[in-house]
Amino acid sequence: MNFTKIESPGLIIYPEIVKANIKKAIDMVGGNVARLRPHIKTHKTQEVNELLLNAGILKFKCSTIAEAELLAISEAKDVLLSIQPTGTTLIRFIELVKFYPNVQFSCLVDDYVAAKEINDLAIKNSLMVDIFIDINVGMNRTGIIPNAAFRLIADINDHLSHLTIKGLHAYDGHIRDFEISQRIEHIQNDFAEFHTLVDKVDDAYELVVGGTPSFLVHHINHRFVCSPGTFVFFDIGYAHLFPQNTFNLAVQIISRVISKPTASTICIDLGHKSVAAENPIENRVRFIDFPHWTLKSQSEEHGIIEVEENSKIEIGQVIRMHPYHICPTVALHQNLQVIENNELIGEWSVKARNRKINI
């Protein structure tokens, strides 16, 4: 492969792998695309939105107003903002609903006071707003516990005239047991009260559940709408949780050797500004061509690698890596460099890495 025109540090993307990952997810829900609501937090690009739409995906999930607007620009028709909007985020959410009337926007709610704030702003703007009740199934990040959710649902239905409850949302990012049997048991335990709640609510409610690790379990339940996100690109962090040939790694990090400071180390142009750095140093990248290498340290623009002996390593040599955590890694880059037939054919702009597009 000719790397002459490929920027470093940078990301390269293989569209055919992305398409194959999308097809695999659809196959896993028996071809019923209505059972998928993929999260776009991983890719943040209009091009992948279009690949999902072209594959027949009908519904989407996102984390930010920019991601929601990018979906609207991509002409998605059903977009769930997976946060409870407050403050300026709520104001912008209402503006989105008004500016893109052909999109069915919804958001999460887990608190009556927050719901009333949304309702009051909806009344002020003569709007009906769709919401999903966010259920805490053990991650303890957001959501209301299932035992308290039924009362919240009743209070919203009885008192908040401009909100329409469309369903329940339960994210279980804490469930990522290595053994699939343990993952199944973990989900059964943590979702027991969720199932009790489901038996009490409207049968028409959409049940949006899970992320990528639990997708291996939730896709079997025909009542659930699954919302994986990482699957489109996949990463090393999740690869060990999946059987081989499920999803494949679609993105590589490209870096270059810029110095050889000692006889046993090299320095590459990959600092923690270019790859997700929330994990320990040993869990940030995996070297594709040199699996025995270890990343020793990083600063803002530099990465030091222990190589034992570097006499055969050249300054300017290209080093390929897979990121351990793809989502925040993509958000650090303005563009993905597109590769087809081992040639650079263009770029995909990571438009929703910004906090604002228009609204």
N, C-alpha and C positions, 0 to 999 in steps of 0.2 A: 504494500500500500504506500502511495506517495503522500508523505506528510508535509511536503514543502509549504503548502498554503494553509495548513491547519494551525489555528492559533493555540498557543499554550500560555498559561494554563487554560484549559478549555474542556468542553464536553463534546463528544461526538455521539450521534444518535443513528440507530439503524431502523428505519421505518418498517421494514418487513418484519422485524422481531416484534415491534409494537403491534402491528396488525395481527400477528400470530397470537400474542398475549390476549388481545381483545377477543379474538375468535375462541380461545380456550375458555375465557370467562363465560362467554355466551353458551358454549357447549356444556359447561358445568351446571348451568341452570336449565338444561334441556332445551336450549334454543329460545326460551321465553324471555325476550329482552325486557318485558315489563317487570321482571324480577331483579333487574339491575338498576342501581342508582349510583354509578361510579363517582368517586370523589376526585376533583381535579386539582387538589392541593399539590400533588406530586409533579405534574407536568406544567401547569400554568400556561399552556400554549393554545392558540387558536387552531393550529394544525392538528393536534391530538384531539381537540374537541370535534373537529370535522371527521377524523377517522372514526371516532365513537359514533357520531351521528350517522355517518355513511354505513356503519355496521348495523344500524337500526335501533341504537340506544335511544330511549325516549325521555329518560329522567336523569338528573344530575344532582350532585351535592358539592358544596364549596365552603370555604372558611372565611373568605373576605369579600368586601363589597366589590373590589377589583375583579376577583374571580367570578363573582356573580354577573358583573357587567360583561366580562369577556364571554361568558356563556350566552348572554343575550345577544351580543354582537355576532356570535356564531350561529344564532337563530335556534338555540335550544328553546324548548317550549315549557319545560318544567324544571325549576331550579330551587333547591332547598339550601338556604344559608344555615350552616350547622353551628350557629351560635345564637344566643339570646341577645338581640341588639339593644344597646342602651346609648344614651348620649348622642354624639354626632353620628355614630354608626346607625342608630335608629333613624335619624333624620335622613341620612343617605339611602337607607333601605327603602323608606317611603318614597323618596325621589326616584329610585329605580323602578318601583312598582308603577309610578305615574308615567315615567319616561318610556318604559317598554311595556305597553298594555297587552301585547301579544304573548308575553311570557307569564306563566303561572308561578310567581315567586311565593316562597313560604320561608318561615324561620322557626327557630326553636324557642320554646318557653318552658321554664321550670318553676316560675314564681308568679304569684298573683299580682303583686305590685308592678312587676315588670310587664306583665300581660296587660294590666290596666293602662300603663303608659303607652303601649303600642296601640291599644284600643282608642285611647283619647286622641292620639295623633291621626289614627285612621278616620275617626269621626270628623276631625278638623279638615281633613282632605277629601272627605266624601268617598272613602274607600272601604272595601272589605279586604281583610288581610288573612291569609291562610297561615296556620301555625301547626307545628308538631310538638307534642309534649315530650320533653327530653327526660328520659328515665335513667337513673343511676343504677347500673347493674354491677357495681363493685369497683369501678375505676376511681370513684370519688374525686372526679375532676369537675364535672358539671352534672346537672340532672337532679330530679326529685326521686326519692325512694319509691318503689312501686306501691307500697302500702298507703302512701300519702297522695299518690297521683290521682286516684279516682275522685277524691274531694276537690282537687284542683280542677279537674275536668268539669265537674258539676258546677263549680263556682264560675268558671269561664262561660259555660253554656247558659247559665242562669242570668249573669250580670253584664257580660261584655258583648254587646250586640254586634260589633263590627269585626269580631274574630271568628274564624271558622276552623275548627279542629279537623285536620286532615288525617292525622295518624299519630303513632308513637315512634320515638327514635331512641335507640339504645346502642351506644358505642362501647365496645369492650376491648379497648387497646391494651389493657393490662393482661389479657389472656393470650399468651404466646408460648405455652408449654412445648418443649421439644418433642416429646412423644405424643402422637396424635390421639392415643387412647386417653392420656392425661388431659389433653386439650378438650376432648369431648366431655369428660367428667367435669372439668372446670366450668365449661359452658352450662352443662345441665344444672350444676349447683347454683351458679350465679344468676341464671335465668329462671329459676323456679318461681320466684315471686312475680317476675315479668309475665310468665305464662298465666298465673292466677289473675293478674290485671287484665290481660288480653281477653280472658273469658268473660269479663264484666263489661267491656266496652263495645262500641259499635262494630259489627262485623265488617263494615266497609272501610274501617281505618286501615291505612297503609302502615305496615310494620317495617321500619327501616332499621336494619341491624348490622353490626359488625364492621370490621376493617378487613385488611388482607389476610392476617394469620387465621382469624376465625372463619373466613370465607370457606375454608376447607370443610367446615362443619355446617355452617348455616345454609349453604347452597342446597343441602338435602331437604330442608324444610320448605315445602312449597308455599307456605303462608308468608314467608319472609321475603322482603326486598333487600338484597344485599348491597352494601356500599363500599367495596374495596377501592383503594386509590393507588397504592404502590404498584399493583400488578401490571400497569401499563408499561412501566420501565423496569420494575423489580430491582432488587439490590441484594448485596451479600448478607445484610442483616437478616433478611427474611428467607433467603435461599435455603438455609439449613433447616428451615421449618417446613419445607415443602418437598414432596417426592420429586425425583428428577423428571424432566420433561413436562412439568406443570406449566410454569412460566419461565421465561428466559431473560437474561440480562441484556437490555437494549441500549444501555448508555455506558460509555467508557470515559474516564478522565484521561486527558492527554497532557503530559508534562515533558519538560526537557531538562537534561543535565546542564547546570550552569557553573558548577565548580566541583573540584575534588580536594576538599580541605585537608584530608589525611589519607593515608594509604588504604584505609579500610572503610572510608565513608565517601559518599557523594552528596551533593546538594542539588535539589531540583527546584523548579519555580512553582512549587505547590505549597503555599502557606495555608493557614487556617482561614484566610479570606476566600479560598477557592474550593474548600471541601468541608462538609459538616464536621464541626470540632467538638460536639457535645459529648462524644464518647471518649474513653481513654485512648491514648495514642495508638495502641495496638488494634483498635477497632475503628479505624477511619477509612483505610483503603486496603485492598488486596492487589498485589502486583501480578499482572496477567502473565508476563513473560519470565518473571523471576519470582516464583512463589515462595522461595526460601528467604527473600529479602524481608527486612523489618524496618518500619518507619520508627526512627529513634526520637526525633523531636520536630517541632514546627514553630515558626514565628509567623508574622503576618504574610510574608511573601516567599518564605523559604521552607523547604522540607529536607531534613537530614536523614539519610538512609544508611543503615549498616549493611555493607556488602562483602565483608571479609577481605576482599582484595579487588582493587579497582583499575588495574593496569589495562584491562580490555574494554573499559567503559570510556566512551568518548564525550568530550564537551559537545553539547548540542544533540546528543542522542535522545531519541524519543522514548519515553517511559509510559506505558499504558497501565491503567489501574481501573478496578471497579470500586465505586464508593460503598461504604458500609451502610450509610443512610442516604438514600437518594433524594428525598423530599427537600430538606434544607440545602443540600448540595446544589440542586437545580436552581433554587432561589438565589444563589450567590452569583449566577451567571446571566448575562444579558441575552445570550443566544445559545442554541444548540446547533452544532455543525452537522449537517445531514450527509450521511454516507450511503451510497448505492453502488454496488459492483466495485467496491473498494476505491471509489472516487468521491471527492467532495463535490456535491451538486448544489449546495445552497445552505441557508440558515433558517431555523425556526426561532422567532423572537419569543422570549419568555416574558410576555406582556404583563401577566398578572403577578410578577415578582414585585412590581410597584404597588403601592398602597392605593393608588388612584389611577383610573384610566380617563374617564370624563366626569363621572359623578362622585 
